[in-house]
């Protein structure tokens, strides 16, 4: 009987150990960084930011997302208030890169890949970061879509200065295939939040008005918004419906209202001649890209039968990339978008410092009338 008891206890312990939750990471590179930095008990962390870890006496920050994945590990270099006031993709990059530059062996696969990355130190070096904390003065300068230059100063003396290309693969530590996988994985589980929209200042007089934005690549690829009303006594509303099709399509793609309900069969052309697909609401994809920091621009290619052929450029000027979305929208969807499904193909995380003209092909877009 006693023997059976010990057997039962041993089995129970074995089951308990087998069911213990292992830490989940959003990328393999982060998992390896955690190991090199000697971080323990990451599996016990709840969603949120955790600043209690240390590497060589320097504080280390770990962020866990709402899906219980560790999505960031790095030296704690920035106060949380700065991140909230002025969020930049370089914050995560610099914390992660400078921890890795100190913790990862140079002769490892990870270390070899880092040696190929185009990160330059004008003042100080990676070890200097171990003497910097969140009280140091951080300065960031950039040229949109091209390059960053950052520095830290202590007691009015610059102690560390770095420059690097605005390459999103570098900033995230993910290659092109991993970025594609992450986009579709996150898009499938993305839950759009209800948010208010900023209403532009519209004129007192008139029945038609265009809120001028700007253009990307070509004057025919714009983010203007088109408004109308019946008389001076009525309220303004975004142009919609098939009577003013091109303007309505532009509004639909640039400012999708929460109730328009347009769905898309979204196909991703992946590296290696592979494809992936998902059916999503366009408004969810639009908000997802906006959350990444993208600005949308709309281009009209033309009409084939009853199908409008459009392109949306989601441009991230601080990440140095764009998502190119080619959309075929049935004409009937202009009057009743919830009843129809658009076909779409997405090319994601296209780097803009070495983009091919064949991808953008600016000559094929028509001015919106």
PyMOL commands that set and color helices and strands:
alter all, ss='L'
color gray80, all
select helices_A, chain A and resi 2-19+28-36+42-44+80-85+89-103+109-116+126-131+168-172+176-188+242-254+282-292+331-334+337-339+357-360+362-364
alter helices_A, ss='H'
color red, helices_A
select strands_A, chain A and resi 24-25+48-55+58-64+69-75+119-123+137-143+147-154+157-165+208-211+225-228+237-238+263-270+274-281+295-304+307-316+321-330+341-351
alter strands_A, ss='S'
color yellow, strands_A
deselect
rebuild
show_as cartoon
